[in-house]
């Protein structure tokens, strides 16, 4: 059952996604070319991680932290690399694109998204621990990243 907290996290996340893509003119970061292209590499790695995680979670995907009723705990593939591979992938894409576009604005929005995902994932982990008896064991074996 979704709580008020679920809707608040998803609402803030949605606003940040929209704000990220607003065509805001800002002060660009003066970066060397190699660093801009490393941002592109970071973006591509994020997209690959997101694709693998989305294929694994399949129809059980939900933007809400509360676990879906008929879901099962996935611990392999992308979920063996990171406990929250979709959040991690979104941050890689956000930072990577901000670097490639040399945008302070997009970098700042991604930092705010990082903070949001940190608190959202803490809340989500509490719920997952209560929902899946094996989550505590899985939690000790994998990296959090956020």
SULHURA-V964613 format. One record per residue. N is the residue number from 1. RES is the residue in one small letter. PHI is phi as a letter, one per 30 degrees, with the letter a starting at -180 (NA if undefined). D_CENTER is the distance of its C-alpha to the mean C-alpha in Angstrom with 1 decimal. Layout:
n->N res->RES phi->PHI d_center->D_CENTER
n->N res->RES phi->PHI d_center->D_CENTER
This chain:
n->1 res->x phi->NA d_center->22.2
n->2 res->x phi->d d_center->19.8
n->3 res->x phi->c d_center->20.4
n->4 res->x phi->e d_center->20.5
n->5 res->x phi->d d_center->17.5
n->6 res->x phi->e d_center->15.4
n->7 res->x phi->d d_center->16.6
n->8 res->x phi->d d_center->16.2
n->9 res->x phi->d d_center->12.4
n->10 res->x phi->d d_center->12.0
n->11 res->x phi->d d_center->14.7
n->12 res->x phi->d d_center->13.3
n->13 res->x phi->e d_center->9.9
n->14 res->x phi->d d_center->12.3
n->15 res->x phi->e d_center->14.6
n->16 res->x phi->d d_center->12.2
n->17 res->x phi->d d_center->11.3
n->18 res->x phi->d d_center->15.1
n->19 res->x phi->d d_center->16.1
n->20 res->x phi->e d_center->14.1
n->21 res->x phi->c d_center->16.3
n->22 res->x phi->d d_center->19.5
n->23 res->x phi->d d_center->22.2
n->24 res->x phi->d d_center->22.8
n->25 res->x phi->d d_center->25.3
n->26 res->x phi->b d_center->24.4
n->27 res->x phi->d d_center->25.6
n->28 res->x phi->d d_center->24.3
n->29 res->x phi->d d_center->23.7
n->30 res->x phi->d d_center->26.5
n->31 res->x phi->c d_center->25.0
n->32 res->x phi->d d_center->26.8
n->33 res->x phi->e d_center->26.4
n->34 res->x phi->d d_center->25.1
n->35 res->x phi->d d_center->22.1
n->36 res->x phi->d d_center->21.3
n->37 res->x phi->d d_center->21.4
n->38 res->x phi->d d_center->19.3
n->39 res->x phi->d d_center->16.6
n->40 res->x phi->d d_center->17.3
n->41 res->x phi->d d_center->17.1
n->42 res->x phi->d d_center->13.6
n->43 res->x phi->d d_center->12.6
n->44 res->x phi->d d_center->14.4
n->45 res->x phi->d d_center->13.0
n->46 res->x phi->d d_center->9.4
n->47 res->x phi->d d_center->11.1
n->48 res->x phi->d d_center->13.0
n->49 res->x phi->d d_center->10.3
n->50 res->x phi->d d_center->8.7
n->51 res->x phi->d d_center->12.4
n->52 res->x phi->d d_center->13.4
n->53 res->x phi->d d_center->10.9
n->54 res->x phi->d d_center->11.9
n->55 res->x phi->d d_center->15.4
n->56 res->x phi->d d_center->15.4
n->57 res->x phi->d d_center->14.2
n->58 res->x phi->h d_center->16.5
n->59 res->x phi->d d_center->18.0
n->60 res->x phi->c d_center->16.4
n->61 res->x phi->d d_center->13.1
n->62 res->x phi->b d_center->12.7
n->63 res->x phi->d d_center->10.5
n->64 res->x phi->d d_center->12.4
n->65 res->x phi->d d_center->12.0
n->66 res->x phi->d d_center->15.6
n->67 res->x phi->d d_center->16.1
n->68 res->x phi->d d_center->18.0
n->69 res->x phi->e d_center->21.7
n->70 res->x phi->c d_center->22.6
n->71 res->x phi->d d_center->19.5
n->72 res->x phi->b d_center->19.7
n->73 res->x phi->d d_center->17.8
n->74 res->x phi->c d_center->16.4
n->75 res->x phi->b d_center->16.9
n->76 res->x phi->c d_center->17.6
n->77 res->x phi->i d_center->16.2
n->78 res->x phi->d d_center->12.5
n->79 res->x phi->d d_center->12.5
n->80 res->x phi->d d_center->15.2
n->81 res->x phi->d d_center->13.3
n->82 res->x phi->b d_center->10.4
n->83 res->x phi->d d_center->10.4
n->84 res->x phi->b d_center->6.8
n->85 res->x phi->d d_center->6.6
n->86 res->x phi->d d_center->4.5
n->87 res->x phi->d d_center->1.3
n->88 res->x phi->d d_center->4.1
n->89 res->x phi->d d_center->5.3
n->90 res->x phi->d d_center->4.2
n->91 res->x phi->d d_center->5.4
n->92 res->x phi->d d_center->8.1
n->93 res->x phi->d d_center->9.1
n->94 res->x phi->d d_center->9.3
n->95 res->x phi->d d_center->11.3
n->96 res->x phi->d d_center->13.1
n->97 res->x phi->d d_center->14.3
n->98 res->x phi->d d_center->15.3
n->99 res->x phi->d d_center->17.3
n->100 res->x phi->d d_center->18.8
n->101 res->x phi->d d_center->19.9
n->102 res->x phi->h d_center->20.9
n->103 res->x phi->c d_center->19.5
n->104 res->x phi->d d_center->19.5
n->105 res->x phi->e d_center->18.4
n->106 res->x phi->d d_center->15.1
n->107 res->x phi->d d_center->14.6
n->108 res->x phi->d d_center->15.3
n->109 res->x phi->d d_center->13.0
n->110 res->x phi->d d_center->10.1
n->111 res->x phi->d d_center->11.5
n->112 res->x phi->d d_center->11.8
n->113 res->x phi->d d_center->8.2
n->114 res->x phi->e d_center->7.7
n->115 res->x phi->d d_center->10.6
n->116 res->x phi->e d_center->9.5
n->117 res->x phi->d d_center->6.4
n->118 res->x phi->d d_center->9.2
n->119 res->x phi->d d_center->11.6
n->120 res->x phi->d d_center->9.9
n->121 res->x phi->d d_center->9.2
n->122 res->x phi->d d_center->12.8
n->123 res->x phi->d d_center->14.1
n->124 res->x phi->d d_center->12.5
n->125 res->x phi->d d_center->14.1
n->126 res->x phi->d d_center->17.3
n->127 res->x phi->d d_center->17.5
n->128 res->x phi->d d_center->16.7
n->129 res->x phi->d d_center->19.4
n->130 res->x phi->d d_center->21.8
n->131 res->x phi->d d_center->21.1
n->132 res->x phi->c d_center->21.3
n->133 res->x phi->d d_center->24.0
n->134 res->x phi->d d_center->22.6
n->135 res->x phi->d d_center->19.1
n->136 res->x phi->e d_center->20.6
n->137 res->x phi->d d_center->22.0
n->138 res->x phi->d d_center->18.7
n->139 res->x phi->e d_center->17.0
n->140 res->x phi->d d_center->19.7
n->141 res->x phi->c d_center->19.3
n->142 res->x phi->c d_center->15.7
n->143 res->x phi->d d_center->13.6
n->144 res->x phi->c d_center->11.0
n->145 res->x phi->i d_center->9.7
n->146 res->x phi->b d_center->8.4
